[in-house]
Amino acid sequence: MITVDFKRLELKPGDRILDIGCGSGRHLAEAARWKDVVAIGADLRYPDVLQARERLRFHQELGEHGGGPSACLTASVTDLPFDDDAFDLVICSEVLEHIPDHQTAVGELVRILKPGCHLVVSVPRWLPERICWALSRDYHAANDGHVRIYKARELTRMIEEAGLRCWAGHHAHALHSPYWWLKCLVGPTRQDSALVNLYHRLLVWDMMKRPKATRAAEEFLNPLIGKSVVLYFRKDG
């Protein structure tokens, strides 16, 4: 499930890309497809780092790799082990909603980004997330600990006050919003709901096959109930 629209970013050979909070490596592997870029994934959880490494290896075996170096490591977004101005692109997708000290995290993202280059941040959109919290008291704790709900303008203001400029934004994954609402209704950790499991199979099928009908439906629904808001920033200088 790719949240970031890489076509907006005009990646070039030699660009250094960091996917912080990379999880199992969905955006890391997508970035590594671009020719001769340096793709680095980092996550606080070591099991996720191992999964990301395996995903990179799998894409290399399939020939779906741009040939540049790639690596994965453990790191915290509030204390990144990189020099100032180290990256041409930083991706922080579905991470900040988990971080109590999100202002320190944003400061780190800005610090490691080269002047003239881009940061992409995505978080759960306010309305779909608010519905999840209303439907289930356990949702925000069960889903790896969501500590806040963002409004896009508030998140934009915080990141711009840290020194970046927002130049684009969109919503993504509308088909995932009803799935999470269903999970919240039956219990977010429950595994035996036939309806939830059937919907999950639909989402997996859609991600694998990408049929025109569901792609068109999601494009239509994204402005209305898109699960994520995706914001693109530039560091001037």
HELIX and SHEET records of a PDB file:
HELIX    1   1 PHE A    6  ARG A    8  5                                   3    
HELIX    2   2 ARG A   26  ALA A   32  1                                   7    
HELIX    3   3 TYR A   46  LEU A   62  1                                  17    
HELIX    4   4 LEU A   96  HIS A   98  5                                   3    
HELIX    5   5 HIS A  102  ILE A  112  1                                  11    
HELIX    6   6 TRP A  126  LEU A  135  1                                  10    
HELIX    7   7 TYR A  139  ALA A  142  1                                   4    
HELIX    8   8 ALA A  152  GLU A  161  1                                  10    
HELIX    9   9 HIS A  176  VAL A  186  1                                  11    
HELIX   10  10 ALA A  194  LYS A  209  1                                  16    
HELIX   11  11 LYS A  212  ILE A  225  1                                  14    
SHEET    1   A 7 SER A  70  THR A  74  0                                        
SHEET    2   A 7 VAL A  38  ASP A  43  1                                        
SHEET    3   A 7 ARG A  16  ILE A  20  1                                        
SHEET    4   A 7 PHE A  87  SER A  93  1                                        
SHEET    5   A 7 LEU A 113  PRO A 124  1                                        
SHEET    6   A 7 SER A 228  ARG A 234 -1                                        
SHEET    7   A 7 ARG A 165  ALA A 172 -1                                        
END                                                                             
